[in-house]
Amino acid sequence: MSGGSRRVLVFSGNMLNDIDDEHVVTMEVIEHAVPLSVATGAGGWVRYTWLDHVPKESLTRQVGEVPEELMQRLSTRLFMVIATD
């Protein structure tokens, strides 16, 4: 990812609904597997414990949509990490 750009998955879950409307919660999308990541099925991995919140206006282009099954898996794993911490 050259030029300082990065890929993120925009995540909105009810447990994180106290973020104002100008921001979104994101998870980092990476090219190689690391601990606490989930395969996207499209050659990438989502680091579900690397949450950030960014202004919506800082997002550039949408490159795809995440299948519902993957979002459910991410939500479940994130909840398990939060609940067992």
N, CA, C and O atoms as a Maestro MAE file, in Angstrom:
{
 s_m_m2io_version
 :::
 2.0.0
}

f_m_ct {
 s_m_title
 :::
 protein
 m_atom[340] {
  # First column is atom index #
  i_m_mmod_type
  r_m_x_coord
  r_m_y_coord
  r_m_z_coord
  i_m_residue_number
  s_m_chain_name
  s_m_pdb_residue_name
  s_m_pdb_atom_name
  i_m_atomic_number
  :::
  1 25 0.830 -1.163 0.000 1 A "MET " " N  " 7
  2 3 0.000 0.000 0.000 1 A "MET " " CA " 6
  3 2 0.879 1.231 0.000 1 A "MET " " C  " 6
  4 15 1.304 1.712 1.050 1 A "MET " " O  " 8
  5 25 1.132 1.711 -1.138 2 A "SER " " N  " 7
  6 3 2.036 2.839 -1.266 2 A "SER " " CA " 6
  7 2 1.306 4.155 -1.083 2 A "SER " " C  " 6
  8 15 0.077 4.213 -1.096 2 A "SER " " O  " 8
  9 25 2.093 5.212 -0.911 3 A "GLY " " N  " 7
  10 3 1.511 6.540 -0.817 3 A "GLY " " CA " 6
  11 2 0.806 6.821 0.486 3 A "GLY " " C  " 6
  12 15 0.025 7.769 0.569 3 A "GLY " " O  " 8
  13 25 1.059 6.023 1.507 4 A "GLY " " N  " 7
  14 3 0.457 6.277 2.807 4 A "GLY " " CA " 6
  15 2 -1.002 5.878 2.912 4 A "GLY " " C  " 6
  16 15 -1.629 6.124 3.943 4 A "GLY " " O  " 8
  17 25 -1.562 5.268 1.873 5 A "SER " " N  " 7
  18 3 -2.964 4.854 1.963 5 A "SER " " CA " 6
  19 2 -3.052 3.539 2.717 5 A "SER " " C  " 6
  20 15 -2.093 2.771 2.780 5 A "SER " " O  " 8
  21 25 -4.208 3.301 3.278 6 A "ARG " " N  " 7
  22 3 -4.436 2.032 3.963 6 A "ARG " " CA " 6
  23 2 -5.859 1.592 3.705 6 A "ARG " " C  " 6
  24 15 -6.726 2.403 3.379 6 A "ARG " " O  " 8
  25 25 -6.092 0.303 3.853 7 A "ARG " " N  " 7
  26 3 -7.442 -0.234 3.665 7 A "ARG " " CA " 6
  27 2 -8.033 -0.521 5.028 7 A "ARG " " C  " 6
  28 15 -7.366 -1.046 5.919 7 A "ARG " " O  " 8
  29 25 -9.289 -0.170 5.171 8 A "VAL " " N  " 7
  30 3 -9.992 -0.432 6.419 8 A "VAL " " CA " 6
  31 2 -11.368 -0.990 6.113 8 A "VAL " " C  " 6
  32 15 -11.928 -0.769 5.039 8 A "VAL " " O  " 8
  33 25 -11.896 -1.714 7.079 9 A "LEU " " N  " 7
  34 3 -13.264 -2.183 7.028 9 A "LEU " " CA " 6
  35 2 -14.060 -1.255 7.938 9 A "LEU " " C  " 6
  36 15 -13.717 -1.092 9.109 9 A "LEU " " O  " 8
  37 25 -15.107 -0.654 7.416 10 A "VAL " " N  " 7
  38 3 -15.958 0.201 8.239 10 A "VAL " " CA " 6
  39 2 -16.882 -0.716 9.022 10 A "VAL " " C  " 6
  40 15 -17.638 -1.498 8.445 10 A "VAL " " O  " 8
  41 25 -16.811 -0.610 10.344 11 A "PHE " " N  " 7
  42 3 -17.543 -1.495 11.239 11 A "PHE " " CA " 6
  43 2 -18.490 -0.664 12.081 11 A "PHE " " C  " 6
  44 15 -18.082 0.329 12.683 11 A "PHE " " O  " 8
  45 25 -19.733 -1.057 12.126 12 A "SER " " N  " 7
  46 3 -20.654 -0.392 13.045 12 A "SER " " CA " 6
  47 2 -21.410 -1.473 13.785 12 A "SER " " C  " 6
  48 15 -22.162 -2.249 13.195 12 A "SER " " O  " 8
  49 25 -21.198 -1.508 15.067 13 A "GLY " " N  " 7
  50 3 -21.886 -2.485 15.899 13 A "GLY " " CA " 6
  51 2 -22.578 -1.774 17.036 13 A "GLY " " C  " 6
  52 15 -22.146 -0.698 17.448 13 A "GLY " " O  " 8
  53 25 -23.638 -2.352 17.547 14 A "ASN " " N  " 7
  54 3 -24.396 -1.710 18.614 14 A "ASN " " CA " 6
  55 2 -23.568 -1.439 19.855 14 A "ASN " " C  " 6
  56 15 -23.860 -0.503 20.600 14 A "ASN " " O  " 8
  57 25 -22.529 -2.249 20.092 15 A "MET " " N  " 7
  58 3 -21.715 -2.024 21.280 15 A "MET " " CA " 6
  59 2 -20.866 -0.764 21.152 15 A "MET " " C  " 6
  60 15 -20.290 -0.304 22.138 15 A "MET " " O  " 8
  61 25 -20.782 -0.204 19.950 16 A "LEU " " N  " 7
  62 3 -19.935 0.958 19.713 16 A "LEU " " CA " 6
  63 2 -20.754 2.162 19.261 16 A "LEU " " C  " 6
  64 15 -20.243 3.011 18.532 16 A "LEU " " O  " 8
  65 25 -21.981 2.249 19.669 17 A "ASN " " N  " 7
  66 3 -22.867 3.271 19.125 17 A "ASN " " CA " 6
  67 2 -22.758 4.630 19.793 17 A "ASN " " C  " 6
  68 15 -23.572 5.508 19.510 17 A "ASN " " O  " 8
  69 25 -21.781 4.838 20.671 18 A "ASP " " N  " 7
  70 3 -21.645 6.146 21.303 18 A "ASP " " CA " 6
  71 2 -20.695 7.070 20.542 18 A "ASP " " C  " 6
  72 15 -20.331 8.130 21.049 18 A "ASP " " O  " 8
  73 25 -20.295 6.685 19.345 19 A "ILE " " N  " 7
  74 3 -19.440 7.527 18.509 19 A "ILE " " CA " 6
  75 2 -20.342 8.458 17.708 19 A "ILE " " C  " 6
  76 15 -21.370 8.042 17.174 19 A "ILE " " O  " 8
  77 25 -19.940 9.728 17.633 20 A "ASP " " N  " 7
  78 3 -20.799 10.701 16.947 20 A "ASP " " CA " 6
  79 2 -20.944 10.374 15.460 20 A "ASP " " C  " 6
  80 15 -20.176 9.590 14.904 20 A "ASP " " O  " 8
  81 25 -21.942 10.990 14.834 21 A "ASP " " N  " 7
  82 3 -22.291 10.679 13.447 21 A "ASP " " CA " 6
  83 2 -21.222 11.051 12.430 21 A "ASP " " C  " 6
  84 15 -21.238 10.535 11.312 21 A "ASP " " O  " 8
  85 25 -20.295 11.932 12.789 22 A "GLU " " N  " 7
  86 3 -19.265 12.321 11.828 22 A "GLU " " CA " 6
  87 2 -18.126 11.317 11.743 22 A "GLU " " C  " 6
  88 15 -17.252 11.447 10.885 22 A "GLU " " O  " 8
  89 25 -18.121 10.316 12.619 23 A "HIS " " N  " 7
  90 3 -17.051 9.327 12.654 23 A "HIS " " CA " 6
  91 2 -17.592 7.923 12.409 23 A "HIS " " C  " 6
  92 15 -18.778 7.655 12.606 23 A "HIS " " O  " 8
  93 25 -16.711 7.040 11.979 24 A "VAL " " N  " 7
  94 3 -17.035 5.625 11.848 24 A "VAL " " CA " 6
  95 2 -15.952 4.814 12.544 24 A "VAL " " C  " 6
  96 15 -14.810 5.260 12.662 24 A "VAL " " O  " 8
  97 25 -16.312 3.631 13.001 25 A "VAL " " N  " 7
  98 3 -15.355 2.709 13.604 25 A "VAL " " CA " 6
  99 2 -14.783 1.860 12.472 25 A "VAL " " C  " 6
  100 15 -15.520 1.387 11.607 25 A "VAL " " O  " 8
  101 25 -13.471 1.673 12.484 26 A "THR " " N  " 7
  102 3 -12.823 0.896 11.433 26 A "THR " " CA " 6
  103 2 -11.973 -0.221 12.022 26 A "THR " " C  " 6
  104 15 -11.547 -0.163 13.176 26 A "THR " " O  " 8
  105 25 -11.738 -1.238 11.201 27 A "MET " " N  " 7
  106 3 -10.797 -2.321 11.493 27 A "MET " " CA " 6
  107 2 -9.810 -2.349 10.337 27 A "MET " " C  " 6
  108 15 -10.195 -2.175 9.181 27 A "MET " " O  " 8
  109 25 -8.546 -2.566 10.645 28 A "GLU " " N  " 7
  110 3 -7.508 -2.559 9.618 28 A "GLU " " CA " 6
  111 2 -7.576 -3.813 8.745 28 A "GLU " " C  " 6
  112 15 -7.762 -4.920 9.252 28 A "GLU " " O  " 8
  113 25 -7.425 -3.632 7.436 29 A "VAL " " N  " 7
  114 3 -7.350 -4.738 6.482 29 A "VAL " " CA " 6
  115 2 -5.889 -4.866 6.060 29 A "VAL " " C  " 6
  116 15 -5.270 -3.896 5.623 29 A "VAL " " O  " 8
  117 25 -5.347 -6.076 6.195 30 A "ILE " " N  " 7
  118 3 -3.933 -6.303 5.902 30 A "ILE " " CA " 6
  119 2 -3.780 -7.424 4.886 30 A "ILE " " C  " 6
  120 15 -4.750 -8.105 4.552 30 A "ILE " " O  " 8
  121 25 -2.557 -7.616 4.393 31 A "GLU " " N  " 7
  122 3 -2.316 -8.591 3.332 31 A "GLU " " CA " 6
  123 2 -1.871 -9.955 3.829 31 A "GLU " " C  " 6
  124 15 -1.914 -10.924 3.071 31 A "GLU " " O  " 8
  125 25 -1.437 -10.059 5.102 32 A "HIS " " N  " 7
  126 3 -0.934 -11.325 5.635 32 A "HIS " " CA " 6
  127 2 -1.599 -11.631 6.969 32 A "HIS " " C  " 6
  128 15 -1.976 -10.722 7.708 32 A "HIS " " O  " 8
  129 25 -1.738 -12.907 7.269 33 A "ALA " " N  " 7
  130 3 -2.352 -13.333 8.532 33 A "ALA " " CA " 6
  131 2 -1.473 -12.956 9.715 33 A "ALA " " C  " 6
  132 15 -0.250 -13.085 9.663 33 A "ALA " " O  " 8
  133 25 -2.105 -12.495 10.769 34 A "VAL " " N  " 7
  134 3 -1.457 -12.224 12.051 34 A "VAL " " CA " 6
  135 2 -2.392 -12.763 13.131 34 A "VAL " " C  " 6
  136 15 -3.562 -13.027 12.854 34 A "VAL " " O  " 8
  137 25 -1.890 -12.930 14.362 35 A "PRO " " N  " 7
  138 3 -2.808 -13.349 15.428 35 A "PRO " " CA " 6
  139 2 -3.982 -12.371 15.542 35 A "PRO " " C  " 6
  140 15 -3.822 -11.171 15.322 35 A "PRO " " O  " 8
  141 25 -5.134 -12.884 15.880 36 A "LEU " " N  " 7
  142 3 -6.364 -12.110 16.039 36 A "LEU " " CA " 6
  143 2 -6.780 -11.413 14.745 36 A "LEU " " C  " 6
  144 15 -7.153 -10.240 14.740 36 A "LEU " " O  " 8
  145 25 -6.705 -12.168 13.653 37 A "SER " " N  " 7
  146 3 -7.203 -11.663 12.376 37 A "SER " " CA " 6
  147 2 -8.099 -12.728 11.748 37 A "SER " " C  " 6
  148 15 -8.015 -13.908 12.090 37 A "SER " " O  " 8
  149 25 -8.954 -12.296 10.828 38 A "VAL " " N  " 7
  150 3 -9.897 -13.184 10.152 38 A "VAL " " CA " 6
  151 2 -9.701 -13.021 8.648 38 A "VAL " " C  " 6
  152 15 -9.600 -11.900 8.151 38 A "VAL " " O  " 8
  153 25 -9.648 -14.138 7.926 39 A "ALA " " N  " 7
  154 3 -9.503 -14.099 6.470 39 A "ALA " " CA " 6
  155 2 -10.754 -13.511 5.837 39 A "ALA " " C  " 6
  156 15 -11.872 -13.821 6.249 39 A "ALA " " O  " 8
  157 25 -10.561 -12.660 4.831 40 A "THR " " N  " 7
  158 3 -11.697 -12.054 4.148 40 A "THR " " CA " 6
  159 2 -12.234 -12.936 3.036 40 A "THR " " C  " 6
  160 15 -13.371 -12.761 2.598 40 A "THR " " O  " 8
  161 25 -11.425 -13.883 2.576 41 A "GLY " " N  " 7
  162 3 -11.826 -14.704 1.440 41 A "GLY " " CA " 6
  163 2 -11.443 -14.070 0.119 41 A "GLY " " C  " 6
  164 15 -11.615 -14.682 -0.935 41 A "GLY " " O  " 8
  165 25 -10.928 -12.853 0.161 42 A "ALA " " N  " 7
  166 3 -10.504 -12.149 -1.049 42 A "ALA " " CA " 6
  167 2 -9.004 -11.862 -0.997 42 A "ALA " " C  " 6
  168 15 -8.524 -10.916 -1.622 42 A "ALA " " O  " 8
  169 25 -8.269 -12.685 -0.250 43 A "GLY " " N  " 7
  170 3 -6.829 -12.520 -0.172 43 A "GLY " " CA " 6
  171 2 -6.354 -11.564 0.901 43 A "GLY " " C  " 6
  172 15 -5.157 -11.292 0.986 43 A "GLY " " O  " 8
  173 25 -7.236 -11.052 1.711 44 A "GLY " " N  " 7
  174 3 -6.858 -10.137 2.782 44 A "GLY " " CA " 6
  175 2 -7.251 -10.680 4.141 44 A "GLY " " C  " 6
  176 15 -7.900 -11.721 4.250 44 A "GLY " " O  " 8
  177 25 -6.854 -9.969 5.160 45 A "TRP " " N  " 7
  178 3 -7.153 -10.328 6.545 45 A "TRP " " CA " 6
  179 2 -7.625 -9.086 7.271 45 A "TRP " " C  " 6
  180 15 -7.146 -7.987 6.991 45 A "TRP " " O  " 8
  181 25 -8.553 -9.241 8.196 46 A "VAL " " N  " 7
  182 3 -9.053 -8.124 9.001 46 A "VAL " " CA " 6
  183 2 -8.544 -8.305 10.423 46 A "VAL " " C  " 6
  184 15 -8.750 -9.350 11.039 46 A "VAL " " O  " 8
  185 25 -7.874 -7.273 10.941 47 A "ARG " " N  " 7
  186 3 -7.387 -7.294 12.326 47 A "ARG " " CA " 6
  187 2 -8.519 -6.774 13.209 47 A "ARG " " C  " 6
  188 15 -8.677 -5.565 13.374 47 A "ARG " " O  " 8
  189 25 -9.289 -7.673 13.763 48 A "TYR " " N  " 7
  190 3 -10.508 -7.272 14.461 48 A "TYR " " CA " 6
  191 2 -10.264 -6.661 15.830 48 A "TYR " " C  " 6
  192 15 -11.206 -6.139 16.426 48 A "TYR " " O  " 8
  193 25 -9.061 -6.699 16.352 49 A "THR " " N  " 7
  194 3 -8.788 -6.030 17.629 49 A "THR " " CA " 6
  195 2 -8.130 -4.670 17.432 49 A "THR " " C  " 6
  196 15 -7.868 -3.971 18.411 49 A "THR " " O  " 8
  197 25 -7.861 -4.283 16.199 50 A "TRP " " N  " 7
  198 3 -7.263 -2.979 15.906 50 A "TRP " " CA " 6
  199 2 -8.369 -2.009 15.507 50 A "TRP " " C  " 6
  200 15 -8.498 -1.644 14.339 50 A "TRP " " O  " 8
  201 25 -9.153 -1.603 16.477 51 A "LEU " " N  " 7
  202 3 -10.252 -0.679 16.211 51 A "LEU " " CA " 6
  203 2 -9.737 0.753 16.221 51 A "LEU " " C  " 6
  204 15 -8.831 1.101 16.978 51 A "LEU " " O  " 8
  205 25 -10.321 1.556 15.383 52 A "ASP " " N  " 7
  206 3 -10.000 2.977 15.317 52 A "ASP " " CA " 6
  207 2 -11.301 3.693 14.996 52 A "ASP " " C  " 6
  208 15 -12.273 3.061 14.581 52 A "ASP " " O  " 8
  209 25 -11.328 4.977 15.181 53 A "HIS " " N  " 7
  210 3 -12.465 5.745 14.688 53 A "HIS " " CA " 6
  211 2 -11.906 6.915 13.903 53 A "HIS " " C  " 6
  212 15 -10.983 7.600 14.344 53 A "HIS " " O  " 8
  213 25 -12.478 7.128 12.739 54 A "VAL " " N  " 7
  214 3 -11.993 8.158 11.829 54 A "VAL " " CA " 6
  215 2 -13.169 8.993 11.343 54 A "VAL " " C  " 6
  216 15 -14.306 8.522 11.329 54 A "VAL " " O  " 8
  217 25 -12.895 10.241 10.942 55 A "PRO " " N  " 7
  218 3 -13.965 11.048 10.358 55 A "PRO " " CA " 6
  219 2 -14.434 10.428 9.039 55 A "PRO " " C  " 6
  220 15 -13.622 9.983 8.229 55 A "PRO " " O  " 8
  221 25 -15.736 10.406 8.839 56 A "LYS " " N  " 7
  222 3 -16.276 9.857 7.593 56 A "LYS " " CA " 6
  223 2 -15.667 10.547 6.378 56 A "LYS " " C  " 6
  224 15 -15.422 9.910 5.354 56 A "LYS " " O  " 8
  225 25 -15.424 11.848 6.494 57 A "GLU " " N  " 7
  226 3 -14.906 12.608 5.354 57 A "GLU " " CA " 6
  227 2 -13.487 12.191 4.960 57 A "GLU " " C  " 6
  228 15 -13.041 12.507 3.857 57 A "GLU " " O  " 8
  229 25 -12.773 11.491 5.839 58 A "SER " " N  " 7
  230 3 -11.409 11.064 5.503 58 A "SER " " CA " 6
  231 2 -11.393 9.792 4.660 58 A "SER " " C  " 6
  232 15 -10.355 9.434 4.105 58 A "SER " " O  " 8
  233 25 -12.525 9.112 4.559 59 A "LEU " " N  " 7
  234 3 -12.602 7.901 3.741 59 A "LEU " " CA " 6
  235 2 -12.665 8.295 2.273 59 A "LEU " " C  " 6
  236 15 -13.322 9.272 1.914 59 A "LEU " " O  " 8
  237 25 -11.988 7.541 1.437 60 A "THR " " N  " 7
  238 3 -11.989 7.873 0.017 60 A "THR " " CA " 6
  239 2 -12.957 6.972 -0.726 60 A "THR " " C  " 6
  240 15 -14.164 7.209 -0.692 60 A "THR " " O  " 8
  241 25 -12.468 5.969 -1.380 61 A "ARG " " N  " 7
  242 3 -13.372 5.164 -2.213 61 A "ARG " " CA " 6
  243 2 -13.698 3.825 -1.567 61 A "ARG " " C  " 6
  244 15 -12.885 3.243 -0.849 61 A "ARG " " O  " 8
  245 25 -14.885 3.364 -1.839 62 A "GLN " " N  " 7
  246 3 -15.311 2.044 -1.368 62 A "GLN " " CA " 6
  247 2 -14.840 1.024 -2.389 62 A "GLN " " C  " 6
  248 15 -15.083 1.177 -3.586 62 A "GLN " " O  " 8
  249 25 -14.162 -0.020 -1.915 63 A "VAL " " N  " 7
  250 3 -13.630 -1.019 -2.843 63 A "VAL " " CA " 6
  251 2 -14.400 -2.330 -2.814 63 A "VAL " " C  " 6
  252 15 -14.105 -3.233 -3.597 63 A "VAL " " O  " 8
  253 25 -15.370 -2.451 -1.939 64 A "GLY " " N  " 7
  254 3 -16.152 -3.678 -1.896 64 A "GLY " " CA " 6
  255 2 -17.051 -3.731 -0.688 64 A "GLY " " C  " 6
  256 15 -17.054 -2.831 0.152 64 A "GLY " " O  " 8
  257 25 -17.809 -4.798 -0.617 65 A "GLU " " N  " 7
  258 3 -18.691 -5.028 0.521 65 A "GLU " " CA " 6
  259 2 -18.313 -6.343 1.177 65 A "GLU " " C  " 6
  260 15 -17.827 -7.263 0.520 65 A "GLU " " O  " 8
  261 25 -18.540 -6.419 2.468 66 A "VAL " " N  " 7
  262 3 -18.180 -7.599 3.246 66 A "VAL " " CA " 6
  263 2 -19.407 -8.490 3.389 66 A "VAL " " C  " 6
  264 15 -20.480 -8.008 3.752 66 A "VAL " " O  " 8
  265 25 -19.262 -9.780 3.110 67 A "PRO " " N  " 7
  266 3 -20.399 -10.694 3.267 67 A "PRO " " CA " 6
  267 2 -20.891 -10.719 4.718 67 A "PRO " " C  " 6
  268 15 -20.108 -10.549 5.652 67 A "PRO " " O  " 8
  269 25 -22.178 -10.931 4.888 68 A "GLU " " N  " 7
  270 3 -22.782 -10.943 6.226 68 A "GLU " " CA " 6
  271 2 -22.133 -11.986 7.136 68 A "GLU " " C  " 6
  272 15 -21.950 -11.739 8.328 68 A "GLU " " O  " 8
  273 25 -21.785 -13.150 6.580 69 A "GLU " " N  " 7
  274 3 -21.154 -14.204 7.385 69 A "GLU " " CA " 6
  275 2 -19.830 -13.718 7.984 69 A "GLU " " C  " 6
  276 15 -19.534 -13.997 9.146 69 A "GLU " " O  " 8
  277 25 -19.040 -12.996 7.194 70 A "LEU " " N  " 7
  278 3 -17.767 -12.471 7.701 70 A "LEU " " CA " 6
  279 2 -18.011 -11.435 8.793 70 A "LEU " " C  " 6
  280 15 -17.304 -11.428 9.801 70 A "LEU " " O  " 8
  281 25 -18.984 -10.574 8.613 71 A "MET " " N  " 7
  282 3 -19.291 -9.570 9.641 71 A "MET " " CA " 6
  283 2 -19.747 -10.243 10.929 71 A "MET " " C  " 6
  284 15 -19.392 -9.791 12.018 71 A "MET " " O  " 8
  285 25 -20.525 -11.310 10.825 72 A "GLN " " N  " 7
  286 3 -20.954 -12.033 12.024 72 A "GLN " " CA " 6
  287 2 -19.760 -12.657 12.737 72 A "GLN " " C  " 6
  288 15 -19.675 -12.618 13.964 72 A "GLN " " O  " 8
  289 25 -18.843 -13.230 11.970 73 A "ARG " " N  " 7
  290 3 -17.645 -13.833 12.560 73 A "ARG " " CA " 6
  291 2 -16.789 -12.768 13.248 73 A "ARG " " C  " 6
  292 15 -16.296 -12.990 14.354 73 A "ARG " " O  " 8
  293 25 -16.609 -11.611 12.601 74 A "LEU " " N  " 7
  294 3 -15.841 -10.519 13.204 74 A "LEU " " CA " 6
  295 2 -16.498 -10.031 14.489 74 A "LEU " " C  " 6
  296 15 -15.823 -9.829 15.498 74 A "LEU " " O  " 8
  297 25 -17.799 -9.843 14.452 75 A "SER " " N  " 7
  298 3 -18.523 -9.372 15.638 75 A "SER " " CA " 6
  299 2 -18.406 -10.362 16.789 75 A "SER " " C  " 6
  300 15 -18.194 -9.965 17.935 75 A "SER " " O  " 8
  301 25 -18.542 -11.652 16.485 76 A "THR " " N  " 7
  302 3 -18.439 -12.681 17.524 76 A "THR " " CA " 6
  303 2 -17.053 -12.695 18.140 76 A "THR " " C  " 6
  304 15 -16.915 -12.728 19.363 76 A "THR " " O  " 8
  305 25 -16.035 -12.669 17.310 77 A "ARG " " N  " 7
  306 3 -14.665 -12.710 17.840 77 A "ARG " " CA " 6
  307 2 -14.329 -11.450 18.618 77 A "ARG " " C  " 6
  308 15 -13.673 -11.525 19.657 77 A "ARG " " O  " 8
  309 25 -14.766 -10.295 18.135 78 A "LEU " " N  " 7
  310 3 -14.525 -9.052 18.864 78 A "LEU " " CA " 6
  311 2 -15.215 -9.106 20.219 78 A "LEU " " C  " 6
  312 15 -14.626 -8.719 21.228 78 A "LEU " " O  " 8
  313 25 -16.455 -9.581 20.253 79 A "PHE " " N  " 7
  314 3 -17.176 -9.689 21.516 79 A "PHE " " CA " 6
  315 2 -16.455 -10.633 22.476 79 A "PHE " " C  " 6
  316 15 -16.360 -10.347 23.670 79 A "PHE " " O  " 8
  317 25 -15.944 -11.760 21.963 80 A "MET " " N  " 7
  318 3 -15.232 -12.706 22.828 80 A "MET " " CA " 6
  319 2 -13.978 -12.070 23.422 80 A "MET " " C  " 6
  320 15 -13.663 -12.302 24.589 80 A "MET " " O  " 8
  321 25 -13.265 -11.280 22.640 81 A "VAL " " N  " 7
  322 3 -12.065 -10.605 23.147 81 A "VAL " " CA " 6
  323 2 -12.447 -9.598 24.220 81 A "VAL " " C  " 6
  324 15 -11.799 -9.529 25.265 81 A "VAL " " O  " 8
  325 25 -13.486 -8.819 23.973 82 A "ILE " " N  " 7
  326 3 -13.926 -7.814 24.949 82 A "ILE " " CA " 6
  327 2 -14.418 -8.491 26.220 82 A "ILE " " C  " 6
  328 15 -14.109 -8.041 27.323 82 A "ILE " " O  " 8
  329 25 -15.182 -9.567 26.074 83 A "ALA " " N  " 7
  330 3 -15.785 -10.239 27.229 83 A "ALA " " CA " 6
  331 2 -14.766 -10.993 28.080 83 A "ALA " " C  " 6
  332 15 -15.007 -11.212 29.267 83 A "ALA " " O  " 8
  333 25 -13.646 -11.388 27.506 84 A "THR " " N  " 7
  334 3 -12.665 -12.171 28.258 84 A "THR " " CA " 6
  335 2 -11.469 -11.359 28.712 84 A "THR " " C  " 6
  336 15 -10.563 -11.902 29.345 84 A "THR " " O  " 8
  337 25 -11.446 -10.087 28.409 85 A "ASP " " N  " 7
  338 3 -10.306 -9.247 28.778 85 A "ASP " " CA " 6
  339 2 -10.257 -8.986 30.266 85 A "ASP " " C  " 6
  340 15 -9.357 -8.295 30.743 85 A "ASP " " O  " 8
  :::
 }
 m_bond[339] {
  # First column is bond index #
  i_m_from
  i_m_to
  i_m_order
  :::
  1 1 2 1
  2 2 3 1
  3 3 4 2
  4 3 5 1
  5 5 6 1
  6 6 7 1
  7 7 8 2
  8 7 9 1
  9 9 10 1
  10 10 11 1
  11 11 12 2
  12 11 13 1
  13 13 14 1
  14 14 15 1
  15 15 16 2
  16 15 17 1
  17 17 18 1
  18 18 19 1
  19 19 20 2
  20 19 21 1
  21 21 22 1
  22 22 23 1
  23 23 24 2
  24 23 25 1
  25 25 26 1
  26 26 27 1
  27 27 28 2
  28 27 29 1
  29 29 30 1
  30 30 31 1
  31 31 32 2
  32 31 33 1
  33 33 34 1
  34 34 35 1
  35 35 36 2
  36 35 37 1
  37 37 38 1
  38 38 39 1
  39 39 40 2
  40 39 41 1
  41 41 42 1
  42 42 43 1
  43 43 44 2
  44 43 45 1
  45 45 46 1
  46 46 47 1
  47 47 48 2
  48 47 49 1
  49 49 50 1
  50 50 51 1
  51 51 52 2
  52 51 53 1
  53 53 54 1
  54 54 55 1
  55 55 56 2
  56 55 57 1
  57 57 58 1
  58 58 59 1
  59 59 60 2
  60 59 61 1
  61 61 62 1
  62 62 63 1
  63 63 64 2
  64 63 65 1
  65 65 66 1
  66 66 67 1
  67 67 68 2
  68 67 69 1
  69 69 70 1
  70 70 71 1
  71 71 72 2
  72 71 73 1
  73 73 74 1
  74 74 75 1
  75 75 76 2
  76 75 77 1
  77 77 78 1
  78 78 79 1
  79 79 80 2
  80 79 81 1
  81 81 82 1
  82 82 83 1
  83 83 84 2
  84 83 85 1
  85 85 86 1
  86 86 87 1
  87 87 88 2
  88 87 89 1
  89 89 90 1
  90 90 91 1
  91 91 92 2
  92 91 93 1
  93 93 94 1
  94 94 95 1
  95 95 96 2
  96 95 97 1
  97 97 98 1
  98 98 99 1
  99 99 100 2
  100 99 101 1
  101 101 102 1
  102 102 103 1
  103 103 104 2
  104 103 105 1
  105 105 106 1
  106 106 107 1
  107 107 108 2
  108 107 109 1
  109 109 110 1
  110 110 111 1
  111 111 112 2
  112 111 113 1
  113 113 114 1
  114 114 115 1
  115 115 116 2
  116 115 117 1
  117 117 118 1
  118 118 119 1
  119 119 120 2
  120 119 121 1
  121 121 122 1
  122 122 123 1
  123 123 124 2
  124 123 125 1
  125 125 126 1
  126 126 127 1
  127 127 128 2
  128 127 129 1
  129 129 130 1
  130 130 131 1
  131 131 132 2
  132 131 133 1
  133 133 134 1
  134 134 135 1
  135 135 136 2
  136 135 137 1
  137 137 138 1
  138 138 139 1
  139 139 140 2
  140 139 141 1
  141 141 142 1
  142 142 143 1
  143 143 144 2
  144 143 145 1
  145 145 146 1
  146 146 147 1
  147 147 148 2
  148 147 149 1
  149 149 150 1
  150 150 151 1
  151 151 152 2
  152 151 153 1
  153 153 154 1
  154 154 155 1
  155 155 156 2
  156 155 157 1
  157 157 158 1
  158 158 159 1
  159 159 160 2
  160 159 161 1
  161 161 162 1
  162 162 163 1
  163 163 164 2
  164 163 165 1
  165 165 166 1
  166 166 167 1
  167 167 168 2
  168 167 169 1
  169 169 170 1
  170 170 171 1
  171 171 172 2
  172 171 173 1
  173 173 174 1
  174 174 175 1
  175 175 176 2
  176 175 177 1
  177 177 178 1
  178 178 179 1
  179 179 180 2
  180 179 181 1
  181 181 182 1
  182 182 183 1
  183 183 184 2
  184 183 185 1
  185 185 186 1
  186 186 187 1
  187 187 188 2
  188 187 189 1
  189 189 190 1
  190 190 191 1
  191 191 192 2
  192 191 193 1
  193 193 194 1
  194 194 195 1
  195 195 196 2
  196 195 197 1
  197 197 198 1
  198 198 199 1
  199 199 200 2
  200 199 201 1
  201 201 202 1
  202 202 203 1
  203 203 204 2
  204 203 205 1
  205 205 206 1
  206 206 207 1
  207 207 208 2
  208 207 209 1
  209 209 210 1
  210 210 211 1
  211 211 212 2
  212 211 213 1
  213 213 214 1
  214 214 215 1
  215 215 216 2
  216 215 217 1
  217 217 218 1
  218 218 219 1
  219 219 220 2
  220 219 221 1
  221 221 222 1
  222 222 223 1
  223 223 224 2
  224 223 225 1
  225 225 226 1
  226 226 227 1
  227 227 228 2
  228 227 229 1
  229 229 230 1
  230 230 231 1
  231 231 232 2
  232 231 233 1
  233 233 234 1
  234 234 235 1
  235 235 236 2
  236 235 237 1
  237 237 238 1
  238 238 239 1
  239 239 240 2
  240 239 241 1
  241 241 242 1
  242 242 243 1
  243 243 244 2
  244 243 245 1
  245 245 246 1
  246 246 247 1
  247 247 248 2
  248 247 249 1
  249 249 250 1
  250 250 251 1
  251 251 252 2
  252 251 253 1
  253 253 254 1
  254 254 255 1
  255 255 256 2
  256 255 257 1
  257 257 258 1
  258 258 259 1
  259 259 260 2
  260 259 261 1
  261 261 262 1
  262 262 263 1
  263 263 264 2
  264 263 265 1
  265 265 266 1
  266 266 267 1
  267 267 268 2
  268 267 269 1
  269 269 270 1
  270 270 271 1
  271 271 272 2
  272 271 273 1
  273 273 274 1
  274 274 275 1
  275 275 276 2
  276 275 277 1
  277 277 278 1
  278 278 279 1
  279 279 280 2
  280 279 281 1
  281 281 282 1
  282 282 283 1
  283 283 284 2
  284 283 285 1
  285 285 286 1
  286 286 287 1
  287 287 288 2
  288 287 289 1
  289 289 290 1
  290 290 291 1
  291 291 292 2
  292 291 293 1
  293 293 294 1
  294 294 295 1
  295 295 296 2
  296 295 297 1
  297 297 298 1
  298 298 299 1
  299 299 300 2
  300 299 301 1
  301 301 302 1
  302 302 303 1
  303 303 304 2
  304 303 305 1
  305 305 306 1
  306 306 307 1
  307 307 308 2
  308 307 309 1
  309 309 310 1
  310 310 311 1
  311 311 312 2
  312 311 313 1
  313 313 314 1
  314 314 315 1
  315 315 316 2
  316 315 317 1
  317 317 318 1
  318 318 319 1
  319 319 320 2
  320 319 321 1
  321 321 322 1
  322 322 323 1
  323 323 324 2
  324 323 325 1
  325 325 326 1
  326 326 327 1
  327 327 328 2
  328 327 329 1
  329 329 330 1
  330 330 331 1
  331 331 332 2
  332 331 333 1
  333 333 334 1
  334 334 335 1
  335 335 336 2
  336 335 337 1
  337 337 338 1
  338 338 339 1
  339 339 340 2
  :::
 }
}
